[in-house]
Structure formats: structure tokens, C-alpha cells
């Protein structure tokens, strides 16, 4: 799933390539992709793109003059979605079918982009709204790790009284916006903390260590993705991950084998030596390590 660093890189890429251009056509291809109907998708056509923003993992393309008359094309790429830039969009209109193409946007210059989604679970979502806050997923977002006001004190306040495990807290978009499965693994590895440790049990020093690990991990990933073309961002993300998706490989810090805990729809990776005192986490329901 694209997370904050990749979506931030897409925002920067689209700002360079979209702002000042006019939308010629916006064509939904997959039946499930468009989640709103008023304003209609056709209302974007003929209008200029004036800004591209990010809200957590949501991309927000502003079309039309800023203010009450502006419209927002908001996209959440979900787990298997992606944006593919086209220097020249094919002249033949896309045909609905079972392929990965979900939506196509064409500019007056002939350039444009496709929104695609692999797999059979179609969760990629597109909204056309007058205010991004009309999208429920944006309205419930917590603070952004890149926000100027998101300091150690603000982070500590979020964790105060939080009874859940750290892995779940970091992934909860209503607590912190933009961090998902991959970067939560990376943050916990950098902080040398078990993913099953309860947030409420952190000491002040541990809160500080986790905050520093989060800031460093996210900002480093953003810098690494800066200037990377949209088509290469997935590979760039994977190359920078130390533990996530690397089950069985040696930990780059201590050399121990990276272990995995599987869930019904996802998995997490961690280093026993760095994070759990050398003890493997056999199962999320059975393990009570490092409480």
C-alpha cells in the first residue's frame, strides 16, 4: 500500500505535471471506483488544475479557482492501487473490463494519468467533492507526522491512556495520518520496540525514542522518494525497507533473521534480537512478550 512518503512524492510529481493544465476528460473505467455522484465527474472537464495536496494517504487535486467554486478530485490508492503517468494518453477510450485500469484522466496537452488497481479486491476510491472534509476518511484523520505542530509533546498526548499495541496505534489513521503496515514495522524496528508492546506502558524515554524513530523513518523515506518518477516509487520504497517484507533475511543492524507474524489480511516483520529480547513472537493472540 502506498503510504505517506510515496503519496507525498506523488503529490510533488503531480504538482509539477498538473498545475496550470486543464482537464480534458475524466473517465471512470471500473464500476466501483467512483464513490460520489454530486458534483459529477464531468464537472471537472474544461477546468484548470490549481493545486495538488495530500491528506494522510489521500491525494487531493484541486480543479478550478480556489474558494467556494473549486472542486476536489480526491483519491485513495488503497492496498493495490497506483497512479501511472502518461506522456501521451492513448487516443482510444478505455473499455470497462476485468483489467487493472480503474480510471483515466486526460489533460488538454494530451498527457494524463491512469489509476490502476491489481488483484480482485477493488478498494481504490475516487471522490469529487467541494471540500476534502466531505470525504469521511479525511475528516477522521489524526495529525500528520510532517506537520509543524506535531512535536514530541503532541505525540505523547496521543499515546496517553492508549491501551492498544504499538503496531495498531501507529497504523490507526485517526491517531496519526499516513503511516501504514510497512512504515510501522520500520519505525518499531528503529525504536527497538516490540509491535505488541502496549502504548500505555511506554516510559517517557520510550515515548521520546519512538517519536524520534517515527520522525527519522518517515522523513528519510520522503527525502529518498523526492524527485523519483511515479513509475519508480514502488521499487524505491521496497529498496529502503529494512525489515518489512524481508522475512528470513538478516537484520541489517544485528544479523538475526527477520521474523514474521501473519494475520488474516496482512503480516508484520520484526527482528527478535533488536525488538523482543531475542524471543520470537509466535502469534499475536498468544504472545504476551514485553508487556
C-alpha positions in Angstrom: 0.0 0.0 0.0 1.3 3.5 -0.8 1.9 5.3 2.5 2.8 8.9 3.4 6.2 9.0 1.7 5.0 7.6 -1.6 1.8 9.7 -1.7 3.9 12.8 -0.8 6.2 12.1 -3.7 3.2 11.6 -6.0 1.8 15.0 -4.7 5.1 16.7 -5.7 5.2 14.9 -9.0 1.6 15.9 -9.9 2.1 19.4 -8.7 4.9 19.8 -11.4 2.9 18.0 -14.1 -0.7 19.1 -13.5 -0.9 22.6 -12.1 -1.8 25.0 -14.8 -3.1 22.3 -17.2 -6.8 21.8 -18.0 -8.7 18.6 -17.6 -10.0 17.5 -21.0 -11.6 14.2 -19.9 -12.1 12.2 -16.7 -13.2 8.6 -17.5 -14.1 6.0 -14.8 -13.4 2.5 -16.1 -14.1 0.3 -13.0 -17.7 0.5 -11.8 -16.6 0.5 -8.1 -14.0 3.3 -8.3 -16.2 6.5 -8.1 -17.7 6.9 -4.6 -19.6 10.2 -5.2 -22.0 11.4 -7.8 -22.7 15.1 -7.0 -20.8 17.0 -8.3 -20.5 14.7 -11.3 -17.1 13.7 -12.6 -17.8 15.5 -15.8 -17.8 18.8 -13.9 -14.0 18.7 -13.8 -13.7 18.8 -17.6 -12.5 22.1 -19.1 -11.2 23.4 -15.8 -7.6 24.1 -14.8 -5.8 22.3 -12.0 -4.7 24.8 -9.4 -3.2 22.7 -6.7 -2.3 19.2 -5.5 -2.3 18.4 -1.8 -2.0 15.4 0.4 -4.1 14.4 3.4 -2.5 11.3 5.1 -2.6 8.8 2.3 -5.2 10.7 0.2 -4.3 12.7 -2.9 -6.3 15.9 -3.4 -6.3 17.6 -6.9 -7.9 21.0 -6.8 -9.7 21.9 -10.0 -11.0 25.4 -10.7 -10.3 28.6 -8.9 -9.7 28.3 -5.2 -12.6 29.1 -2.9 -16.3 28.1 -2.9 -16.3 27.2 -6.6 -13.3 24.9 -6.6 -13.8 21.1 -6.9 -11.5 18.4 -5.5 -10.7 15.1 -7.1 -9.7 13.1 -4.1 -8.1 9.6 -4.5 -7.1 6.9 -2.0 -5.0 4.2 -3.7 -5.8 1.6 -1.1 -3.6 -1.5 -0.9 -3.0 -2.4 -4.5 -3.7 0.9 -6.3 -1.3 3.1 -8.2 -1.0 6.1 -10.4 0.7 5.7 -13.8 1.7 8.9 -15.6 1.3 9.0 -19.4 3.2 11.5 -21.5 0.7 10.7 -24.3 -2.6 9.1 -23.4 -3.9 6.6 -25.9 -6.4 8.1 -28.3 -8.7 5.0 -28.0 -11.0 5.4 -25.0 -10.6 2.7 -22.4 -13.1 -0.2 -22.3 -14.5 -1.4 -19.0 -13.4 -4.9 -18.1 -11.6 -7.1 -15.6 -8.2 -5.4 -16.1 -6.4 -3.2 -13.6 -7.4 0.1 -15.1 -9.9 1.9 -12.8 -9.9 5.5 -14.1 -8.2 7.7 -16.7 -7.7 11.5 -16.6 -6.6 13.3 -19.8 -5.2 16.8 -19.9 -5.6 19.4 -22.7 -1.9 18.7 -23.6 -2.6 15.1 -24.3 -0.8 14.0 -21.2 -2.6 12.4 -18.3 -2.6 9.6 -15.8 -4.3 6.2 -15.2 -5.4 5.0 -11.8 -4.9 1.2 -11.7 -5.5 -1.5 -9.1 -4.2 -5.0 -9.1 -5.9 -8.1 -7.7 -9.6 -8.9 -7.2 -10.3 -6.8 -4.1 -11.2 -3.4 -5.5 -10.8 -0.8 -2.8 -9.3 2.1 -4.8 -11.6 5.1 -4.2 -12.2 8.3 -6.1 -14.3 11.2 -4.8 -15.4 14.5 -6.4 -16.2 17.0 -3.6 -16.4 20.7 -2.9 -14.5 20.3 0.3 -12.0 17.5 1.1 -13.5 17.2 4.6 -16.6 15.8 2.9 -14.6 12.5 2.5 -15.1 10.6 5.7 -11.6 9.1 5.6 -10.1 12.6 5.5 -12.4 14.1 8.2 -11.3 11.5 10.7 -7.6 11.8 10.1 -5.2 12.4 13.0 -2.2 14.8 12.8 0.3 14.4 10.0 3.9 13.4 11.1 5.2 16.1 8.8 3.1 18.8 10.3 4.9 21.7 12.0 2.9 21.3 15.2 3.4 17.6 15.5 6.2 17.6 18.1 7.2 15.2 20.9 4.6 16.7 23.3 1.8 16.3 20.8 2.9 12.7 20.1 3.0 11.9 23.9 -0.5 13.3 24.3 -1.9 11.0 21.6 -0.4 8.0 23.4 -1.6 8.9 26.8 -4.1 6.4 28.0 -3.9 4.4 24.8 -4.4 0.7 25.7 -3.7 -0.8 22.3 -0.5 -2.4 21.0 2.0 -0.1 19.3 1.6 -1.7 15.9 -2.1 -0.9 15.8 -1.8 2.6 17.2 0.8 3.6 14.6 -1.5 2.3 11.8 -4.6 3.9 13.0 -5.3 6.9 10.7 -7.4 8.6 13.3 -4.4 8.7 15.6 -1.6 9.5 13.1 -2.2 10.1 9.4 -0.3 8.4 6.7 1.6 5.5 8.4 0.6 2.0 7.3 1.8 -1.5 7.6 5.3 -1.1 6.1 6.5 2.0 7.8 5.0 1.0 11.2 7.3 -2.1 11.0 10.2 0.2 10.1 9.5 2.6 12.9 9.3 -0.1 15.6 12.5 -1.7 14.4 14.3 1.7 14.5 12.9 2.3 18.0 13.8 -1.3 19.1 10.3 -2.0 20.4 8.0 -5.0 20.2 5.0 -4.4 17.9 2.9 -6.0 20.7 4.0 -3.6 23.4 1.1 -1.6 24.9 1.3 2.1 24.2 0.1 2.9 27.7 3.2 1.1 29.2 5.8 3.3 27.5 8.1 5.3 29.7 8.8 9.0 28.9 12.2 7.9 27.5 10.5 5.3 25.3 7.9 7.8 24.0 10.8 10.0 23.0 12.6 7.2 21.3 9.5 6.1 19.4 8.9 9.7 18.3 12.4 10.1 17.1 12.3 6.8 15.2 9.0 7.8 13.6 10.3 11.3 12.5 13.5 9.9 11.2 11.9 7.0 9.3 9.2 9.0 7.7 11.3 12.0 6.7 14.1 9.8 5.4 11.7 7.9 3.2 10.2 11.2 1.9 13.7 12.5 1.1 14.6 9.2 -0.6 11.4 9.4 -2.8 11.8 13.1 -3.6 12.2 13.6 -7.4 11.6 10.0 -8.2 9.3 9.4 -11.1 5.9 8.0 -10.3 6.7 4.7 -12.1 9.7 4.1 -9.9 8.3 4.9 -6.5 7.3 1.3 -5.6 10.8 0.0 -6.2 12.3 2.9 -4.3 10.1 2.2 -1.3 11.0 -1.5 -1.3 14.7 -0.9 -1.6 14.7 1.4 1.5 12.8 -1.0 3.9 15.0 -2.8 6.5 12.6 -5.3 7.9 9.2 -5.1 6.3 8.8 -7.7 3.6 12.2 -9.2 4.4 11.2 -12.4 6.3 14.2 -14.7 6.6 16.8 -12.1 5.6 19.4 -11.0 8.1 18.7 -7.9 10.2 20.9 -5.0 8.9 21.6 -4.0 12.5 22.4 -7.2 14.3 22.3 -10.0 11.7 19.5 -12.0 13.3 16.8 -13.5 11.0 13.8 -11.3 10.4 10.7 -13.0 11.6 7.0 -12.6 10.6 3.7 -12.7 12.3 0.8 -13.4 10.0 -2.8 -12.1 10.3 -5.9 -12.8 8.2 -5.2 -10.0 5.7 -1.7 -8.8 6.4 1.6 -9.6 8.2 4.2 -7.8 10.2 8.0 -8.3 10.3 10.4 -7.7 13.1 13.9 -8.6 14.5 13.8 -10.7 17.7 17.2 -9.5 18.8 16.6 -5.8 18.3 12.9 -5.7 19.4 11.8 -8.6 21.6 14.8 -9.6 23.7 15.6 -12.5 21.3 12.2 -14.1 21.8 10.1 -14.8 18.7 6.5 -13.7 18.6 4.6 -16.8 17.7 1.1 -15.4 17.5 -0.5 -12.1 18.1 -3.2 -13.7 20.3 -0.9 -15.9 22.3 2.2 -13.8 22.7 2.4 -11.5 25.8 6.1 -10.6 25.3 7.4 -7.3 26.5 4.2 -6.0 28.0 
